[in-house]
């Protein structure tokens, strides 16, 4: 009789422990809906990424033409491509400004040459960031993007209150914002 009571007590105790474990475990039942397990994609993910930036409307305008199944990695690649295009457009404008005005003051020429050097740094770092994304070296990619954004900001700071501000500011700001959008999108990468 004592053996029977011990066995019954053990069975009841184990049953009680399992009930407590399942009742306390916060993930119990989470896997019933496959939609809840799937990572966000497409427009919903783009909106989430953009909500984590300081310039939501610009971000939404740039990221929402994504496909319905676009991942954060796809959006980072798109932002990198757009940043590279913005940097290239800035490079062309600076070269045209330097070539077109022989009567330019020496100080203005130095400002544009500094922006040209900053733009070269931006372009090289965006290219390096694209390789980092391709090779899945995310920390290096983020460093390259921050360097690119800082170089572009350096140019932007140089042209403030000059006649070049109207021509270059929008392009510089596009590159800076796109680099930051790309960095934010890395927070949503799934591996």
C-alpha positions in Angstrom: 0.0 0.0 0.0 2.9 2.4 0.8 4.4 1.7 -2.6 1.1 2.5 -4.3 0.8 5.8 -2.4 4.4 6.7 -3.3 3.8 6.0 -7.0 0.5 7.9 -7.0 2.1 10.8 -5.2 5.0 10.8 -7.7 2.6 10.7 -10.7 0.5 13.6 -9.3 3.6 15.6 -8.5 5.0 15.2 -12.0 1.6 16.1 -13.5 1.5 19.2 -11.3 5.1 20.2 -12.4 4.2 19.9 -16.1 1.0 21.9 -15.7 3.0 24.6 -13.9 5.7 24.7 -16.6 3.1 25.0 -19.5 1.1 27.6 -17.6 4.2 29.8 -16.9 6.0 29.4 -20.2 5.2 32.6 -22.2 5.8 30.9 -25.6 3.1 28.2 -25.0 0.7 28.5 -27.9 2.7 31.1 -29.8 3.4 28.7 -32.7 -0.3 27.9 -33.5 -0.4 30.7 -36.1 2.3 30.6 -38.7 1.7 34.2 -39.6 2.9 35.3 -36.2 6.2 33.4 -36.7 6.9 34.9 -40.1 9.1 38.0 -40.1 7.6 41.2 -41.4 8.0 41.9 -45.1 7.1 44.4 -47.8 5.3 47.6 -47.1 4.6 46.7 -43.4 8.3 46.3 -42.8 9.2 49.5 -44.7 6.7 51.4 -42.5 8.3 49.9 -39.4 11.8 50.8 -40.6 10.7 54.3 -41.5 9.1 54.8 -38.0 12.6 54.3 -36.6 14.1 57.2 -38.6 13.9 61.0 -38.0 12.5 61.6 -41.6 9.6 59.3 -41.9 8.0 60.8 -45.1 11.3 60.8 -47.0 11.9 57.2 -45.9 8.4 56.0 -46.8 8.7 57.7 -50.3 11.9 55.8 -50.9 11.1 52.4 -49.4 7.5 51.8 -50.1 7.8 50.9 -53.8 9.2 47.6 -52.6 7.7 44.2 -53.5 5.3 42.6 -51.1 7.9 40.0 -50.0 10.8 42.4 -49.7 13.0 41.7 -46.6 15.0 44.2 -44.6 18.1 43.1 -46.5 16.3 44.0 -49.8 15.4 47.4 -48.4 19.0 48.0 -47.3 20.2 47.1 -50.8 17.6 49.5 -52.3 18.6 52.3 -49.9 22.3 51.6 -50.7 21.6 51.8 -54.5 19.7 55.1 -54.0 22.5 56.5 -51.8 25.1 55.5 -54.4 23.0 57.3 -57.1 22.7 60.4 -54.9 26.5 60.5 -54.3 27.1 60.1 -58.1 24.7 62.9 -58.9 26.5 65.1 -56.4 29.8 64.2 -57.9 28.6 65.3 -61.4 27.2 68.6 -60.1 30.5 69.4 -58.3 32.6 68.6 -61.3 30.3 70.8 -63.5 30.5 73.7 -61.1 34.3 73.4 -60.9 34.6 73.2 -64.7 32.1 75.9 -65.6 33.3 78.9 -63.7 36.7 80.2 -64.4 35.9 83.4 -62.6 35.2 81.5 -59.4 36.9 82.9 -56.3 39.7 80.8 -54.8 37.8 80.3 -51.6 34.8 79.0 -53.4 37.0 76.7 -55.5 38.5 75.2 -52.3 35.1 74.7 -50.8 34.0 72.7 -53.9 37.3 70.8 -54.0 36.8 69.8 -50.3 33.2 68.7 -51.2 34.7 66.7 -54.1 37.1 64.9 -51.7 34.3 64.3 -49.2 32.1 63.0 -52.0 34.9 60.6 -53.1 35.0 59.2 -49.5 31.2 58.9 -49.6 31.2 57.0 -52.8 34.0 54.6 -51.8 32.3 53.9 -48.5 28.9 53.3 -50.0 30.5 50.8 -52.4 32.3 49.1 -49.5 28.9 49.0 -47.7 27.4 47.2 -50.7 30.1 44.6 -50.6 29.6 44.3 -46.8 25.9 43.6 -47.4 26.7 41.1 -50.1 29.2 39.3 -48.0 27.0 39.6 -44.8 29.6 41.6 -42.9 27.0 43.9 -41.3 29.2 45.6 -38.7 31.7 46.7 -41.4 28.8 47.8 -43.5 27.4 50.0 -40.8 30.8 51.5 -40.2 31.1 52.3 -43.9 27.7 53.8 -44.0 28.4 56.0 -41.0 31.7 57.1 -42.6 29.8 57.9 -45.9 27.2 59.9 -44.0 29.8 61.8 -42.0 31.8 62.7 -45.2 28.6 64.0 -46.9 27.7 66.0 -43.8 31.2 67.5 -43.9 30.5 68.7 -47.4 27.1 69.9 -46.4 28.6 71.9 -43.5 31.2 73.4 -45.9 28.7 74.8 -48.4 26.3 76.3 -45.8 25.9 80.0 -46.6 27.5 79.7 -50.0 25.9 80.0 -53.4 26.4 76.3 -53.8 24.0 75.4 -51.0 20.9 75.5 -53.2 22.5 73.3 -55.8 24.1 70.6 -53.5 22.1 70.6 -50.3 19.2 68.4 -51.4 21.5 65.8 -53.0 23.8 65.7 -49.9 20.8 65.4 -47.6 19.4 62.5 -49.7 22.7 60.6 -49.4 22.9 61.2 -45.6 19.3 60.1 -45.1 19.6 57.0 -47.3 22.8 55.9 -45.4 20.9 56.3 -42.1 17.9 54.4 -43.5 20.2 51.6 -44.5 21.7 51.4 -41.0 18.3 51.4 -39.4 17.2 48.5 -41.7 20.0 46.3 -40.4 18.2 46.2 -37.1 15.5 44.2 -38.8 17.7 41.7 -40.6 16.8 38.0 -39.9 19.5 35.4 -40.1 
